[in-house]
Amino acid sequence: MNIMKKLQFLTIIGLLIGGTSGCNNPNGQTADNSVEQAQGVNDTTAMVNQNDVDFAVKAADAGLAEIELGKLAQEKASDPRIRDFAKKMVNDHQEANDELMTIASRYQITLPPVISEDHVDKQHSLREKTGVGFDNDYMDMMVRDHDKVVTLFEDASEDVRNSDLQAFASRILPILKKHYEEAKAIRDSINPMDTTTIQRIIP
């Protein structure tokens, strides 16, 4: 990385960590447009194509969100099954993000270090819930979020060109599918009348 690229990288990291615009996660760090800022750096520094960069950034953002929501659920969920599930979310997504970070550093891909504005909004909304209301909303959110992230990883496992990123997507995909099924089973058991989620057919 030349001097100019290093300066760009350091500048964006400072913006991401420092720019909160009034939205804070439990650790006091967030950035309203962290994904866009990371993408701005990647336009000039990343050593992979744009499609691969998009996957890496979105996957990192989704993983960070699951970690933060999982920590929140371990504190606030009233159902022990949900607390156990939340603990698994934190552990599995932290492991996946650590692996992704290693790959990203290899190809000079900047990942967002904090969750994006959309996830911050979800977190704030969930934080206001308590008891059964929290349990229902968290598990419904887990079903919906994992439905989206499974699609993201399915597409990446076929379309990503970088061999390391493709291998990562293929390895993590079965874990995410399992998360989806577990989330749906818990959600349906605590709220069997909920029919709002599309049924995902997982091969």
Stockholm file with secondary structure:
# STOCKHOLM 1.0

chainA/1-203         MNIMKKLQFLTIIGLLIGGTSGCNNPNGQTADNSVEQAQGVNDTTAMVNQNDVDFAVKAADAGLAEIELGKLAQEKASDPRIRDFAKKMVNDHQEANDELMTIASRYQITLPPVISEDHVDKQHSLREKTGVGFDNDYMDMMVRDHDKVVTLFEDASEDVRNSDLQAFASRILPILKKHYEEAKAIRDSINPMDTTTIQRIIP
#=GR chainA/1-203 SS CCHHHHHHHHHHHHHHHHCCTTCCCTTSCCCTTHHHHHHHHHHHHCSSCHHHHHHHHHHHHHHHHHHHHHHHHHHHCSSHHHHHHHHHHHHHHHHHHHHHHHHHHHTTCCCCSSCCHHHHHHHHHHHTCCHHHHHHHHHHHHHHHHHHHHHHHHHHHHHCCSHHHHHHHHHHHHHHHHHHHHHHHHHHHHCTTCCCSCCCCCC
#=GC SS_cons         CCHHHHHHHHHHHHHHHHCCTTCCCTTSCCCTTHHHHHHHHHHHHCSSCHHHHHHHHHHHHHHHHHHHHHHHHHHHCSSHHHHHHHHHHHHHHHHHHHHHHHHHHHTTCCCCSSCCHHHHHHHHHHHTCCHHHHHHHHHHHHHHHHHHHHHHHHHHHHHCCSHHHHHHHHHHHHHHHHHHHHHHHHHHHHCTTCCCSCCCCCC
//
